[in-house]
Amino acid sequence: MAAAGLPDGTLHVFTVVPGSSGWHRSRDASETWQNDSTQVDPNRRIFSTYTVGLPDNSIHLGTNATIS
């Protein structure tokens, strides 16, 4: 799991569900969570994720996956 807070007050959470890939959900500045998660990478070999929030309110997301 990885999380990044942005200057605009939003919080973005990314998680890896084994065998299901990478997912994202966010919370806005009023602390209201999105109803649904969004699949951000369909690669089922992902085993970890990392993220950083940038000053311009964008996000850099990376994943690590096994190679075979």
N, C-alpha and C positions, 0 to 999 in steps of 0.2 A: 504494500500500500504506500502511496505517496500523496502528499497534500501541499497546496500552494495557496497562500493568501495574497491578494492583489491590493494595490493602493485604493481601488474603488470600493473596497470592503467585501468583495466576493471571496468565497473559499471554494477551491476546486479539489476534489478528492478522486484519485485514480486507484483502482485496485485490479489485481489479477485473480481471476477465478480459474483454478486449474482445469484444463480441458475446455475452457470456454473463452479464453482470450482476455483482453484488457477492457475495462469499463470506466466510465466517468460519471460523476454526479456533482452538482454544485449547489452552493447556498448563497443567496444574495445578501446585501448589506443589512436588510431588515430581518435576517436570520430565517428566511423561508427557503426550504429545500425544494429542488426540482422534484416532481412526482416520480419520474422514471430515470433510470440510468441509461447511458448511451454507450454502445460498443464503439471503442476508439481504434481498435486494431483487431482484425479477425484471426491473426496468427495464433493458433492453439498451442504453440511451443513457447510462448512467453512465460518466464518464471519470475520476473521482477520488473518494476517500473520506477522511474524517478522523474521529478518535475521541479521547476523553479518558476516563480512569478516574477515578471519583469516590470520596471517602472512605468511602461506604456500600457499596462493592463493586459499584456499578452502573456502566454504561457509557453515555456519550452518543455516538451514531454519526451522522454526517452524510454525505451524498453530493452530488456535483455531476453534473448531466446536461445534455446538449444539449436544446434546445427547437426543435421544428420544426412 
